[in-house]
Amino acid sequence: MHWGPLCQFLWLWPYLSYLEAVPIERIQDDTKTLIKTTILRINSMSHKQPTTFRHRVSGLDFIPELQPEPSFSSMEQTLSIYQQILTNLLSRNGVQVINDLENLRELLHLQSSSKGCPKPQASHSESLGKLEEDLESSLFSMEVVTLGKLREVLQNMLQQLELHPGC
C-alpha cells in the first residue's frame, strides 16, 4: 500500500481546514465598486471625445436595455452582449472597460450561484454579425453611443443590485 499520498493529505489537512468561503456581502460590495469604477472609466473616456453620448446610430437597435426588474441572468447576458460589441469597437484605451465587464459577469455569476440560480444560457445575437458591416461606416459614433448606453445600463444595474435581484 502507498502511504505517501495519504500522508501528504493529512499533512495539508490543518491548512485546508482553515480556508473560509468569501462572504457574499463582500462579493456584492466588490460588484458595486467595480460598477462604479467602470462608470468612471467610461466618463473619463467621454471627456477625451468631443461628441455627446446622446447620438443615435442605426445598427445598434439590438443593444439591450436593462429590464425594470432584472435578474442576475439578464444582467450577465446584457453585459455579455456589450462585451462582444465593445471588443469590436474600442481602441486600446477601452480594453480595461472590456476586462471590467468580464469581471462583473464573474461577480454576478458568483452571486447568482450563491442563490442557487441556474447558469445563464449563452446568448448569441444575430445582429452582432451585421455590426461588423456597420463598423466601417461609423466606428467612432458607434463607440460613443455604445459607451453611453453601457453607462446607463451600469447605473441602472447599480440601483437594482440594492434591491437584491432574483435568478
Secondary structure, DSSP 4 states (H G I P E B T S, - for coil): ---HHHHHHHHHHHHHHT--PPPHHHHHHHHHHHHHHHHHHHHHHHHHSSS-TT---TT-TTSPPPPSS--HHHHHHHHHHHHHHHHHH--GGGHHHHHHHHHHHHHHHHHHHHTTPPPPPPP--THHHHHHHHHHHHHHHHHHHHHHHHHHHHHHHHHHHTT----
